[in-house]
Amino acid sequence: MQQENWFKNWFNSPEYHTLYSDRNDEEAATFIQNLLSHLQPKLDSKMLDVACGKGRHSKALADFGYEVVGIDLAEQSILEAKQFESDTLQFFTHDMRLPFWINYFDVAFNLFTSFGYFKTQREHNNAIRTMAQSLKPNGVLVIDYLNVHYQEKKLQRFLEKKINDTTFQITKWHTETHFIKQIQIAHPTNGIPRHVSTERVAKFSLGDFVEMLGFQKLQIQEVFGNYNLSKYDINESPRMIIIAKKQP
């Protein structure tokens, strides 16, 4: 699998959805409720969920009464998400590196480390540009990313996870620039592992986001360190949840 295409194929595969099947709607709803309680968006706000997957965060936003659009590159995920569409909830297959609905949304979300997958910095910049351009002036962008410093210290090198009759063997390591996760499935009869995918996530620091967002006229307002929106600590926080505002 080519490095630059791994995310497109992997996120669209049945193995990916099996491995991450424990991501539940209740967890998503709690995080969304915390964000909305803090942001206090107007009830008529239009919201964009960038790299929405099967739409668990989009659904939570719509349940709170907002008009929501979710986009994702994985066709299979969007097909599954579309069963939840309504008058206030829509899903589209779309590459986040390409423009989408310019100056339309009041709030945009990019959650659960749904960024950092691309091969080049230009592609990452294009994705940030898409989010920025989608927002109205004074619109708000929320990016939920891993905290590089914490993950370097806490990285679990090997994990075996059995789901129903499927055994996933996960090996993790990191380089100077990326976290890498290799996923294999052990054959149910002979135990010989089959390589499924190698995930690669860029080590973007808060300083990197300041630069990338600033170039698109997005100014960081606040940074939180977990899904309860506790204060961000560079060494102790598992997450880096960034709240940025589009300058007029």
N, C-alpha and C positions, 0 to 999 in steps of 0.2 A: 504494500500500500504506500503510495507516494506521500511523503511528509506533508506536502501542502494540501493534500486532499483527505487526510485521515479523519478530520472532524466531520466532513460531509458524509462519508461512508459509515463511520462508527456511530454517529448520532442517529442515523437512519436504520440501524440494524436491530434485529430482535434481541441479540445478545446484550446490547446496551440497555434496552428497556428492562430486560430481566435483571441485570446487575444492579440497576438503580431503582428497582421497583419499590424500595422502602421509602422513597420520597413521597410524603403523603400530603393530602390537601389540608389537614388540620395544622401541620407545621407551617405550610405556606400562609394560611389564613392568619395565624398568630403573628408572623413576621409582618405581613401586610397591615394588620391592625395597628401594630406598633409604629410603623412608618406613617400611616395616615393620621394617627393620634398626634404625632410630632409635627407633620407637615401642615395639617389642617387645610387641605385643598377645598376649594368651593365645590358644592354638590354638582354643579354643571361642568366640572372639569373633564377634559378629554385626556385619556391616558394611553400611553404606548408601552407595551411589554416587548423589549428587544431580546431576541433569542429566547422565545417563550417556551420552547419544548412542547409538551402536551397541554400547556396552558394552565397549570395549577395556580400560578400567581395571578394570571389574567382573570381566571374565574373568581378568585378571592376579591379582586378589585371590583369586578362587576357586581358581586354579591353585596358590596357596600354602596351600590347605587350609581357607580360611575360609568361613563361611556368608555369602552376599552377596546383596543386593537392589539392583537398579538401577532408577531412575525417570527419566523424561524426558517432556516435553510433546509431542515429535514422534512421532506414531504410526508413521510409516514407519521411523524409527530403531529403535523398540522391536520392530517386526515383524521386522526383520533381526537384532536382538539375541536374540530368543527362540529362534532356532535353536541357540543355545549353552546353553540352560537345562539344568539338571541337578538332582540332589537338593540341591545346595548353592548354586545360582545361579538367581535369578528376576528377571524384568523386568516392569515395569508402566508403562503410560502414565499419567502423573500430573503435575499442575501443582505445582511446588515452592512456590508461594505458599499452598498449602492443606495442612493437617495430614496427617501420614502416620505410622502405626504409633508411637504415643506410648510413650516410655520403653522402647524395644525394643532399640536398637542400642548397641554398645560404642564403635564408631568410625563417623563419617560423613565422607565426602569430597565436596568440590565443587572439581573440578579443571579446569585449562586455561581459565581465565577464563570459567567457566559461570555468571556472575553479573554484575550491573550493567546488564542489558538493559531493565529495566522503566521505565515512564514516570514513576512517582511514588516518593518515598521510602517511603511507606507499603507499597508492593508489595515493595520491597527488605527492609524490616523484617519483612514477613510471611514472606519466604523464609528469613531468618535464624531466625525463630521456628520454622518447620517443622523446620529442622535441629536446633535446640536441643531442641525437644520430642521429637524422635525418639530422642534419646540418653538412656541411663540416667544417673543421678547419677554424677559422676566420668567420664562418657564424654568422648571426644576428638573434636573437629572439626578437619578439615584443609581450609583454603581456599587454593587456588592462583590468585592474581590477578596481573594485570600490575602493574609498578611504574610509576606515573604519571610520576614525575620522569625516569626513564630513557627511557620511551617518548616523552615530549615532545622530548627531545634527539635521539633516534635515528629519529624517524618518517620512513619512506620515502614520499614524496609520491605517486609513481606507480609502478605495477608492472604489467607485462604477462606473463601466464602462459599458455602453451599446453599443453593436456592433450589428447592424441589429436588430434581435429580441432576442438576447442573452444578459442577464445582468450578469456581473461578479461582485461579491462582494469580495474585496481583503482586508485582514487584515494582518498588518505587526507588528512585534515586534523583539526584539533582546535579546540574552543572552550574557554571557561573551565571548562565542566562535563563535556564529553564528548569521546571519540575517535570519529571518524566515518569509515566506510569505504564508499565507493560502488562497487558491483560491476556491470560491464556485460559483456555477451558480444558480441563482434564477429561480425556475420553472415558465414557461411562463403563466400558468393558475392559480396556487394557491399561487405562490410566495414563496414556501418553498425551501430554498437553498439546493443544493446538493453539497457535498464536492467533489472537482475534484482533487486537489493536494496540497501538502505542500512543497514549495521550501525551501531549506536550503543552504546557502552560508557561507563558513567559513570566519572568520574575520582575513584574512592574512594582516599583516602590511608590510611596505617596508622592515623592518628588517627580517621578515619571508622570504620574497622573496630573499633577499641577501643570506640567509643561504641555502635555497632550491636550488637556481640557482648555488651558489658557489660549492655545493657538486657535481654538474654535470659539473664543469669547465666552467660555464657561468659567466662572469663578467659584472655587470651592468655598462653601460656607461653613460646613461642619464635617467631622469625621467620627464615626463610631466604631467600636471594636467587637461587637457581637450582635446577635439578633434581638437582644433586649435593649439595644441602643445605649450600652454603657460606653463610657469614655474610652477613646482609642489609646492604647499603650503599645508602642512599637515592638516591645519584647514579649508582652503577655497577652495581647489580643489575638484571638484566632482569625478574626475577619477584619476587613478594612472597608467600611461602608461609607461611601463618599456622597455628600449632598452638595450639588453644584447648581449655580444659577446662571441662566443665559443673560448676558448683558444686553440692554436695549440698543 
